[in-house]
Amino acid sequence: MSVKLYNQEGAEVGTVELDASVFGVEPNEALVHQYIVNLLARRRQGNAHTKTRKDVRGGGKKPWRQKGTGRARAGTSSSPLWRGGGTVFGPQTRLYGYEMPKKMKKNALRSVFSDIANKDRIKVLDKIQIDEIKTKSIMSILDKFDIADKKCIILDEGRNDNCALSCRNLQKVKFGRAANTNGYDLMHADFVLVTKAGLDKIVEVFG
């Protein structure tokens, strides 16, 4: 599949071929769903933690002798029945996500990229170069493609600090490195702006 290649002024400067191994596969909705659910689950912190009877302080000595006191039997002050004792079945620190095979992740991202390409939601730029950190600079680029009011993700190869920092104040615009992109951000963007170097990196990593 061939798409137009633009410069950051919005002028067409040629065409570029989208690799079929990444942008030409049959989208697998079930696999993408599984990938997104796992991705969001792994973002959950899961920090809630209560102390069980082995975690609370004390409890090593038997509070009183077994018989003859008239009180109920007690073996430890860390019992859940006692004030200050351990909690029964309380929340514990955990990871909500699970390990997903690398091949499945790659296939899910290929499905997302292919869906984006099929719906003509990708714009390829020769490069994105901003001399200074300015939100206006990013907005002017988006205006050239009539997507200033759309949700957009910009992908480049390697670091592009000026571009990344210029996107920080824009609620609908996100900057990312092509090698580290994820399907959730791609699916929630109306358009994907990717540089030629970023496109080559995507094919290298996910192809």
trRosetta pair geometry for C-beta under 8 A, 3 or more apart (Angstrom, degrees):
i j d omega theta_ij theta_ji phi_ij phi_ji
1 17 7.3 132 75 -159 41 61
1 18 4.6 -21 75 51 96 112
1 20 7.2 125 2 -87 85 75
1 23 6.1 -108 47 117 127 119
1 24 6.2 171 -8 -80 111 104
1 117 6.1 109 93 167 157 128
2 15 4.9 17 -180 173 113 126
2 16 7.1 155 -152 77 68 31
2 17 5.5 -39 -96 -98 73 62
2 18 7.3 -171 -91 7 20 81
3 15 6.8 159 82 -156 29 78
3 16 6.0 -25 64 63 79 82
3 18 6.0 52 -3 -34 110 112
3 117 7.6 -114 -53 -143 133 92
3 122 6.6 -41 -137 93 171 103
3 124 5.7 115 99 6 120 120
4 12 5.2 -57 -172 -129 122 108
4 14 7.7 149 -162 93 58 34
4 15 5.9 -57 -110 -104 40 69
4 16 7.9 35 136 18 11 80
4 124 7.3 174 92 49 47 96
5 12 7.1 98 72 -159 52 65
5 13 5.5 -70 106 69 95 83
5 14 4.4 -10 53 73 123 79
5 15 5.8 -178 -3 -107 95 11
5 16 4.7 94 -67 -22 111 103
5 124 5.3 -52 -111 101 65 109
5 125 7.5 118 -168 -128 67 16
5 126 6.1 73 168 -63 107 82
5 196 6.9 29 -140 -78 120 112
6 10 6.1 -21 -171 -144 129 26
6 11 6.5 143 -153 72 78 34
6 12 5.8 -51 -97 -97 71 46
6 13 6.5 116 -138 10 21 90
6 123 6.4 -21 25 180 130 100
6 124 6.9 137 22 84 78 55
6 125 5.4 -44 79 -105 84 66
6 126 7.3 -132 94 -10 36 80
6 144 7.9 157 167 125 139 125
6 145 7.5 121 102 -83 173 110
7 10 7.4 -43 74 20 68 22
7 11 5.4 -1 39 56 103 87
7 13 5.3 75 -34 -28 93 133
7 125 6.6 75 -146 -157 20 85
7 126 5.3 -20 -99 25 67 116
7 127 7.8 -6 -140 42 72 70
8 125 5.7 54 -73 -160 70 135
8 126 7.8 -102 -25 50 75 82
8 127 7.1 -63 -31 87 112 58
8 128 5.6 118 -88 -113 130 61
8 129 7.2 -149 -2 33 153 67
8 141 5.1 -46 -169 -121 93 111
8 144 7.4 126 165 35 46 157
9 144 6.2 178 168 -123 30 153
10 141 7.9 171 -52 -156 86 52
10 144 2.9 -145 -55 173 124 115
10 145 6.0 -163 -115 -57 100 64
13 126 6.0 -22 64 -40 146 131
16 124 5.2 -96 44 114 140 161
16 196 6.5 -155 -102 -116 153 96
16 199 6.9 69 147 101 147 166
18 22 7.4 -113 172 76 86 95
18 23 4.0 -48 156 63 120 156
18 24 7.2 142 112 -42 101 93
18 117 5.7 151 157 -129 167 142
18 122 7.8 89 -95 89 139 151
18 199 7.7 -97 -112 -164 71 124
19 22 5.0 52 84 24 104 101
19 23 6.1 111 67 17 55 97
19 24 7.5 -123 123 4 43 105
19 203 4.5 101 6 -120 152 122
19 207 5.7 -26 127 -109 152 126
20 23 6.7 -78 -111 65 26 72
20 24 3.4 -36 -148 37 70 144
20 25 7.7 118 164 -48 65 62
21 24 7.1 11 -22 46 19 96
21 25 7.3 28 -170 -49 31 105
21 110 7.4 -73 147 -131 57 129
21 203 7.4 92 66 -148 105 85
21 207 4.6 77 95 -154 126 82
22 25 7.5 -60 -167 -6 10 107
22 110 5.4 -122 -142 -123 50 85
22 113 5.2 -27 159 100 88 152
22 114 7.4 -168 141 -58 44 81
22 202 6.3 122 179 136 163 98
22 203 5.6 -125 -7 -106 144 65
22 206 5.3 87 -117 101 115 106
22 207 5.1 -64 -47 -88 108 76
23 110 8.0 -120 -56 -159 28 72
23 113 5.3 -88 -92 137 67 103
23 114 5.4 148 -162 -97 35 60
23 116 7.9 -76 -131 69 92 88
23 117 4.2 79 -167 -31 107 161
24 114 6.2 -168 -43 -120 6 108
24 117 7.5 -60 -67 87 54 150
25 107 7.7 -121 138 -151 162 73
25 110 4.9 34 30 145 143 116
25 111 6.4 -78 93 -83 114 55
25 114 4.9 -120 53 -57 69 153
26 111 7.8 -16 107 -115 40 87
26 114 7.4 -88 -60 128 5 159
27 32 7.1 -9 -175 -28 94 136
27 111 4.2 100 -138 -164 65 90
27 112 7.6 97 -127 -63 106 28
27 114 5.5 -161 -64 83 83 114
27 115 4.7 55 -85 -62 144 102
27 118 7.8 -96 -27 11 121 144
28 31 4.0 30 113 22 119 118
28 32 6.4 153 90 -18 66 86
28 107 6.6 6 32 148 138 106
28 108 7.2 -89 72 -102 105 56
28 111 4.9 -101 33 -92 71 146
29 32 5.6 -57 -146 38 33 111
29 33 6.2 37 155 -23 67 105
29 111 7.6 -166 -64 170 35 142
30 33 5.7 -52 -150 33 30 114
30 34 6.5 30 152 -18 63 105
31 34 5.7 -53 -149 36 33 112
31 35 6.3 35 151 -21 65 106
31 104 6.4 -146 -156 -165 109 87
31 107 5.9 -46 156 109 155 108
31 108 4.9 -144 137 -88 97 84
31 111 6.3 136 78 -10 113 155
32 35 5.6 -54 -148 36 32 114
32 36 6.3 30 155 -18 67 106
32 108 5.0 143 -96 -154 53 90
32 111 5.2 -121 -60 95 112 136
32 112 6.1 132 -122 -61 122 88
32 183 6.4 -157 -149 178 88 149
32 187 7.7 124 177 -77 124 138
33 36 5.9 -56 -145 37 29 108
33 37 6.3 29 157 -18 65 108
34 37 5.9 -54 -145 36 28 111
34 38 6.4 25 157 -15 63 109
34 100 7.5 148 137 -124 102 133
34 104 7.5 -54 99 168 127 127
34 108 7.4 -124 69 -93 85 135
35 38 6.0 -61 -151 39 27 108
35 39 6.2 29 153 -23 65 109
35 100 6.8 132 -111 167 67 166
35 104 7.1 -172 -78 140 99 92
35 105 6.2 127 -126 -119 116 58
35 108 3.6 103 -38 -171 156 167
35 109 7.7 -159 -179 -46 163 65
35 183 5.6 51 118 39 129 152
36 39 5.5 -53 -144 35 31 114
36 40 6.3 25 160 -13 66 106
36 183 6.1 -104 -76 101 84 117
36 184 5.7 125 -131 -84 89 87
36 187 7.2 -27 -94 19 132 155
37 40 6.2 -59 -148 41 26 105
37 41 6.2 28 153 -21 63 111
38 41 5.6 -56 -144 37 30 114
38 42 6.3 29 158 -20 65 106
38 97 5.4 82 -172 -147 72 95
38 98 6.2 -85 -130 48 108 77
38 100 5.2 78 147 -42 171 135
39 42 6.0 -58 -151 34 27 108
39 43 6.9 28 150 -22 60 105
39 97 7.6 46 -94 -114 12 129
39 182 6.2 138 -143 177 146 132
39 183 7.0 -169 -25 54 159 96
39 184 5.5 -154 110 -34 146 124
40 43 5.6 -52 -154 29 37 115
40 44 7.5 51 148 -33 62 91
40 184 7.0 130 -60 -98 88 144
41 44 5.9 -39 -165 8 41 114
41 96 4.2 -131 -178 119 88 101
41 97 4.2 142 103 -82 97 67
41 98 7.4 4 99 -1 141 72
42 95 7.0 9 -125 -174 66 99
42 96 6.9 -149 -76 72 30 80
42 97 3.1 10 -73 -41 80 153
43 97 7.9 85 -3 -48 47 123
44 96 4.4 18 59 20 131 142
44 97 7.7 162 35 -33 93 83
46 93 6.2 96 134 -162 89 53
46 94 4.6 -104 -178 70 133 63
46 95 6.0 -168 50 -90 160 26
46 96 5.5 -177 -61 -30 128 91
47 93 6.2 -1 -139 -115 36 90
48 91 4.0 5 116 112 117 140
48 92 7.7 15 100 24 74 6
48 93 7.3 178 69 -80 40 52
49 90 8.0 79 179 121 31 110
49 91 6.7 -97 -84 108 26 81
49 92 5.8 43 -123 -144 73 42
49 93 4.6 -8 -77 -40 117 87
50 87 4.1 -39 148 51 133 148
50 90 3.0 -39 52 125 145 148
50 91 6.0 97 -4 52 99 62
50 92 7.2 -79 38 -76 71 58
51 55 3.7 -138 -154 94 88 122
51 56 4.9 113 136 -63 133 75
51 86 5.7 -111 122 -126 78 75
51 87 6.3 104 68 11 53 97
51 90 7.8 14 42 59 32 148
52 55 5.2 91 47 6 62 105
52 56 7.7 -128 95 -15 30 87
52 86 4.4 34 170 -170 35 130
52 87 6.4 -84 -96 57 46 65
52 88 7.8 78 -130 -94 82 36
52 90 7.3 -163 -75 36 71 105
53 56 6.4 -44 -141 22 34 108
53 59 6.9 164 -179 -152 84 166
53 76 7.2 88 -178 107 119 136
53 78 4.4 117 -162 136 80 105
53 79 6.5 19 -122 -103 130 25
53 80 6.3 -83 -65 -45 110 78
53 85 6.2 -6 -108 178 87 91
53 86 3.1 -118 -64 12 51 145
54 78 7.5 103 -69 145 23 150
54 86 7.0 42 9 -90 43 151
55 86 6.5 111 43 -114 83 107
56 59 6.5 86 87 -20 97 133
56 78 4.8 165 68 -133 115 102
56 84 6.7 137 -173 156 141 71
56 85 6.2 -170 39 -157 166 32
56 86 5.1 -141 -7 -70 119 74
58 77 5.5 -30 126 75 118 122
58 78 6.4 171 91 -59 74 94
59 76 4.2 42 -166 -178 90 106
59 77 5.0 -132 -93 58 65 71
59 78 3.0 -12 -89 -16 150 109
59 79 7.7 157 -129 -22 115 57
59 85 7.6 100 -88 -124 125 81
60 76 7.5 45 -55 -129 10 100
62 65 7.4 74 120 -94 126 32
62 66 7.7 -33 174 -58 146 72
62 74 7.1 140 -167 103 74 74
62 75 5.8 -51 -117 -149 90 45
62 76 7.1 -61 -103 -70 51 50
63 74 4.7 -14 39 104 122 129
63 76 7.5 136 -25 -135 92 10
63 77 5.7 109 -70 -62 112 92
64 69 5.3 28 142 -46 139 166
64 71 6.6 64 65 59 145 133
64 74 6.6 60 37 54 82 110
65 68 6.4 -6 95 49 121 105
65 69 6.4 144 61 -33 83 114
66 73 6.1 11 -151 -126 70 98
71 74 7.3 -26 125 -7 115 112
74 77 7.5 44 165 -75 124 55
74 79 7.0 -119 -149 -2 87 145
74 82 7.8 75 -143 -63 125 126
75 79 7.3 106 57 -61 78 120
76 79 5.5 135 80 -40 82 84
77 82 5.6 -117 -164 113 57 168
77 84 7.2 -5 155 90 98 111
77 85 6.8 -147 150 -86 51 92
78 82 7.3 -130 -143 55 2 126
78 85 5.1 122 -178 -139 33 79
78 86 5.4 41 168 -21 90 98
79 82 4.9 88 66 1 87 103
79 85 4.9 -50 78 -135 39 152
79 86 7.5 -85 -179 30 10 88
80 85 5.1 -159 -93 115 21 124
80 86 5.4 -60 -75 77 77 73
80 87 6.6 93 -122 -127 104 16
80 88 4.7 26 -123 -38 162 103
81 85 6.6 25 47 35 40 161
82 85 4.1 104 64 -36 85 122
87 90 3.7 29 121 -28 132 134
100 104 5.4 -106 168 80 97 125
100 105 5.7 113 110 -57 115 95
101 104 4.5 89 68 4 90 105
101 105 7.2 -157 97 -6 48 84
102 105 5.6 -53 -151 35 37 113
102 106 6.3 36 153 -19 68 105
103 106 5.8 -53 -147 37 32 111
103 107 6.2 30 154 -18 65 108
104 107 5.7 -55 -144 39 31 110
104 108 6.3 35 154 -23 64 105
105 108 5.7 -55 -150 33 29 112
105 109 6.5 24 154 -14 64 106
106 109 5.9 -58 -150 39 31 107
106 110 6.3 36 151 -22 66 105
106 206 5.5 170 -149 -146 87 73
107 110 5.5 -49 -146 35 34 116
107 111 6.5 40 152 -23 63 101
108 111 5.6 -52 -156 31 32 114
108 112 6.7 30 148 -17 64 103
108 183 5.8 -61 135 -56 104 157
109 112 5.5 -50 -148 35 38 112
109 113 6.2 37 153 -17 68 104
109 181 7.7 121 -145 98 126 94
109 182 7.7 -97 -99 -148 111 37
109 183 5.4 -130 -97 -66 68 101
109 186 7.8 101 -143 19 78 155
109 206 5.3 -102 102 -133 127 137
110 113 5.7 -54 -144 40 31 110
110 114 6.1 32 156 -21 65 108
110 206 6.1 175 -69 161 80 113
111 114 5.8 -56 -145 37 27 111
111 115 6.4 29 155 -20 63 106
112 115 5.8 -55 -150 34 30 111
112 116 6.5 32 152 -20 64 105
112 183 4.5 -174 -42 -133 159 95
112 186 5.0 90 154 99 131 137
112 187 6.0 -86 -138 -63 118 89
113 116 5.6 -54 -151 35 32 114
113 117 6.4 30 153 -17 66 106
113 186 7.3 -52 -73 -174 60 156
113 202 7.1 146 -114 170 147 132
113 206 7.1 128 -13 114 150 152
114 117 5.7 -54 -147 38 32 110
114 118 6.2 34 154 -21 66 107
115 118 5.7 -53 -144 36 31 112
115 119 6.3 13 161 -5 64 112
116 119 6.3 -70 -148 46 25 99
116 121 4.7 -96 -160 68 75 107
116 122 5.3 83 141 -48 107 104
116 186 6.5 -79 -57 175 139 108
116 192 5.7 16 -173 8 145 133
117 120 7.6 30 -179 -75 34 34
117 121 7.8 -92 -63 44 19 73
117 122 5.7 -19 -92 10 61 135
121 189 7.7 140 159 109 123 87
121 190 6.7 -137 -148 158 116 46
121 191 5.3 -143 -174 -111 77 53
121 192 6.2 71 127 10 86 86
122 191 7.3 161 -90 -164 24 69
122 192 4.8 -19 -111 67 73 103
122 194 6.6 -17 -164 15 100 112
123 145 5.8 -7 -111 -136 167 154
123 147 7.9 -152 -12 2 146 151
123 191 6.3 20 -2 177 107 116
123 192 7.1 176 27 88 67 52
123 193 5.0 -19 70 -108 104 69
123 194 7.4 152 80 25 52 64
124 194 5.8 -29 -109 75 65 84
124 195 7.5 83 -164 -156 65 14
124 196 6.4 74 176 -78 104 65
124 199 5.9 9 -128 -53 114 145
125 128 5.8 65 101 -55 146 85
125 193 6.2 22 -10 -177 118 95
125 194 7.2 175 25 87 79 33
125 195 5.3 -47 76 -105 89 59
125 196 7.1 -111 94 -24 43 75
126 195 7.1 -3 122 -155 18 80
126 196 5.4 -1 -137 -12 42 124
127 195 5.4 45 -116 -145 39 122
127 196 7.0 -49 -59 26 63 97
127 197 7.2 42 -102 1 82 111
128 141 7.0 36 -131 -132 104 163
128 154 6.8 23 -31 -175 174 126
128 156 6.0 -103 43 -84 115 129
128 160 6.6 58 87 -175 103 158
128 163 5.5 68 125 -99 121 145
128 193 7.6 80 -64 139 137 119
128 195 5.7 -113 0 -74 90 116
130 133 7.4 86 125 -92 125 34
130 134 7.0 -153 -177 40 124 84
130 137 4.7 102 -134 139 119 151
130 138 7.4 -27 -81 -59 149 72
130 160 8.0 91 27 169 97 103
130 162 4.3 -161 81 130 101 122
130 163 5.4 140 15 -73 123 70
130 166 5.9 -47 125 -21 170 155
131 162 7.2 -178 87 -159 8 161
132 137 7.4 159 70 -38 68 147
132 162 6.7 -166 170 -144 8 121
133 161 8.0 -54 -81 131 109 82
133 162 5.4 -135 -77 -143 67 69
133 165 4.6 -35 -132 101 123 122
133 166 5.3 -159 -156 -68 61 80
134 137 4.3 95 78 -11 99 104
134 138 7.7 -176 99 -2 62 77
134 166 5.7 5 64 -123 34 113
135 138 6.0 -55 -161 36 44 107
135 139 6.3 40 146 -17 73 109
135 166 5.6 171 -86 -171 39 74
135 167 7.8 128 -119 -90 74 22
135 169 5.1 -54 -89 61 139 120
135 170 6.3 156 -148 -48 107 97
136 139 5.5 -59 -145 42 35 113
136 140 6.1 40 156 -27 69 103
137 140 5.9 -51 -149 30 28 111
137 141 6.9 28 151 -17 60 102
137 166 5.6 -56 61 -154 107 153
138 141 5.8 -55 -156 33 36 111
138 142 6.5 30 151 -14 68 106
138 154 7.8 -105 -143 -33 112 156
138 163 7.1 115 -87 -150 106 69
138 166 4.7 156 -30 130 116 115
138 167 5.6 141 -108 -81 167 71
138 170 6.5 -109 100 -25 140 150
138 173 6.3 131 152 145 137 165
139 142 5.7 -55 -146 40 35 109
139 143 6.2 43 152 -28 66 104
139 148 5.8 56 -159 -136 77 114
139 170 7.4 178 -68 -95 89 132
140 143 5.5 -48 -147 30 32 117
140 144 7.0 43 151 -29 60 96
141 144 5.9 -48 -163 19 35 115
141 145 7.5 7 150 3 62 103
141 193 7.8 90 137 -160 120 164
142 145 6.2 -71 -159 47 39 96
142 147 5.2 -101 -168 79 88 77
142 148 4.3 123 116 -90 112 65
142 150 7.9 -162 -170 46 119 87
142 152 6.4 -168 -117 18 122 167
142 173 7.2 -101 -64 -92 147 133
142 193 7.9 -106 -95 -43 77 150
143 146 7.2 33 -169 -78 38 35
143 148 4.8 18 -77 -53 65 129
145 191 7.5 172 127 157 134 163
145 193 7.6 173 24 -92 164 117
147 150 4.3 -55 -167 35 81 125
147 152 5.8 101 138 -74 121 131
147 190 7.0 -172 -155 95 110 115
147 191 5.0 -39 -152 23 154 154
149 172 7.6 39 -175 68 32 167
150 172 6.8 171 115 156 28 135
150 190 4.0 -102 -178 68 112 142
150 191 5.6 61 115 5 139 108
151 172 4.6 -114 -102 -165 58 94
151 173 7.8 -168 -154 -71 45 41
151 188 6.5 -75 142 142 148 73
151 189 5.1 -142 124 -133 94 49
151 190 4.7 115 55 -4 77 92
151 191 7.7 154 87 24 53 67
152 172 6.5 61 18 135 74 89
152 173 5.1 -7 67 -112 95 76
152 174 7.5 -177 96 29 53 65
152 189 5.7 72 -134 -160 19 108
152 190 6.6 -47 -70 55 62 84
152 191 4.9 -16 -112 68 88 91
152 192 7.4 165 -158 -91 67 25
152 193 6.2 27 -180 -5 114 106
153 173 7.6 158 -90 -160 32 51
153 174 4.9 -20 -113 69 78 96
153 175 7.6 157 -163 -94 62 20
153 176 6.1 -8 -175 15 107 114
153 181 7.6 106 150 -134 140 117
153 185 5.5 105 -99 152 150 104
153 186 6.6 -95 44 -97 155 49
153 189 4.2 -87 -6 -81 100 157
153 191 7.9 -171 30 94 62 50
153 192 5.5 -17 67 -116 93 72
153 193 7.3 -171 91 32 44 72
154 163 6.6 -121 118 164 144 122
154 167 6.7 -148 30 -82 127 148
154 173 6.9 21 -12 -174 107 97
154 174 7.2 -172 23 92 73 45
154 175 4.8 -25 67 -109 104 70
154 176 7.2 150 78 25 54 63
154 193 4.7 -18 -111 73 72 107
154 194 7.6 166 -162 -81 46 41
155 175 8.0 160 -81 -161 31 54
155 176 5.6 -24 -102 76 73 85
155 177 7.2 58 -153 169 74 13
155 178 4.4 90 170 -86 110 77
155 181 5.9 -20 -111 -66 127 136
155 192 6.6 5 0 -175 115 98
155 193 7.1 170 23 89 68 53
155 194 4.3 -10 65 -110 107 85
155 195 7.1 -137 99 15 64 73
155 198 4.5 147 125 176 88 146
155 202 7.3 47 142 -59 147 120
156 160 4.7 14 85 -7 155 141
156 163 6.6 82 -6 74 150 156
156 175 7.4 -12 12 -166 105 98
156 177 6.8 -56 73 -118 63 51
156 178 6.5 -130 87 -29 14 97
156 194 7.6 178 -73 -152 43 55
156 195 4.8 43 -117 10 75 127
156 197 6.8 32 -167 77 68 105
156 198 4.8 -103 -128 -62 23 124
157 177 7.2 64 -138 -159 25 80
157 178 5.4 -30 -82 23 62 125
157 179 7.4 70 -131 -24 69 96
157 195 6.6 -107 3 75 84 118
157 197 3.9 -104 20 133 131 101
157 198 4.7 -156 -37 -79 75 54
157 200 7.0 -16 -65 62 145 92
157 201 4.4 153 -106 -26 107 140
158 177 6.8 141 6 -133 4 110
158 197 7.6 -35 14 136 100 134
159 164 7.7 -58 -163 -12 69 138
159 177 7.5 -30 -78 -89 44 117
160 163 4.2 3 130 32 113 119
160 164 6.0 136 87 -24 70 91
160 175 7.3 -121 76 -177 106 133
161 164 5.6 -58 -141 40 31 111
161 165 5.9 22 165 -13 69 111
162 165 6.3 -60 -142 41 23 103
162 166 6.1 25 157 -22 61 113
163 166 5.7 -58 -145 36 28 113
163 167 6.6 25 157 -21 62 108
163 175 5.6 151 128 -125 92 147
164 167 6.1 -63 -157 32 28 108
164 168 7.5 49 147 -50 60 90
164 175 4.4 -149 -110 93 61 146
165 168 5.7 -22 -160 -15 42 119
167 170 5.4 -70 -161 38 58 114
167 173 4.8 -121 -150 118 99 108
167 174 6.4 116 154 -133 136 17
167 175 4.3 153 29 -22 155 107
170 173 3.8 7 110 37 133 110
174 185 6.2 -108 91 -157 152 121
174 189 7.4 -112 39 -85 109 118
176 180 6.3 -131 178 82 100 93
176 181 5.2 107 122 -93 137 80
176 185 6.5 97 -32 119 156 162
177 180 4.6 52 72 25 101 106
177 181 7.2 -145 86 -43 48 73
177 198 7.9 -156 -167 -123 45 102
178 181 6.0 -28 -153 -17 33 116
178 194 6.6 83 -101 -145 115 108
178 195 7.9 -108 -49 47 130 85
178 197 7.9 -170 2 114 147 69
178 198 3.7 164 -57 -159 137 84
178 199 7.4 -117 -134 -49 151 22
178 201 4.3 111 92 83 131 122
178 202 5.0 -94 177 -55 114 84
178 205 7.5 163 127 16 87 136
179 201 5.3 -79 -58 162 86 121
179 202 7.7 -144 -80 -81 46 48
179 205 5.0 153 -131 -63 76 155
181 185 6.5 -116 -161 67 81 123
181 186 6.3 72 164 -53 117 109
181 202 7.5 -10 31 -105 132 102
182 185 5.5 88 65 13 80 99
182 186 7.1 -153 98 -5 40 95
183 186 5.4 -60 -143 42 36 113
183 187 5.9 34 161 -22 72 108
184 187 6.1 -57 -146 35 25 107
184 188 6.5 7 161 -6 61 113
185 188 6.2 -69 -145 44 28 100
185 189 6.4 29 157 -27 65 110
186 189 6.0 -61 -151 27 29 111
186 192 6.4 6 -139 -83 83 130
189 192 5.8 96 104 -71 138 72
194 198 4.5 -134 -170 95 87 124
194 199 5.2 109 130 -63 123 82
194 202 7.1 -15 -162 -21 149 140
195 198 4.3 97 52 6 79 105
195 199 6.9 -137 95 -8 42 84
196 199 5.6 -49 -148 31 32 114
196 200 6.7 34 152 -18 63 102
197 200 5.8 -52 -152 35 33 112
197 201 6.5 33 150 -19 64 106
198 201 5.5 -55 -149 36 35 113
198 202 6.4 41 151 -25 66 101
199 202 5.6 -49 -150 29 33 114
199 203 6.7 31 153 -15 64 103
200 203 5.9 -55 -152 37 33 110
200 204 6.3 35 149 -21 65 107
201 204 5.4 -53 -146 36 35 114
201 205 6.1 22 160 -11 69 110
202 205 6.2 -62 -142 42 26 101
202 206 5.7 -25 177 27 66 115
202 207 7.7 94 125 -35 58 93
203 206 7.0 -70 -117 58 18 78
203 207 4.3 29 -175 -41 60 134
204 207 6.4 0 -67 24 10 114
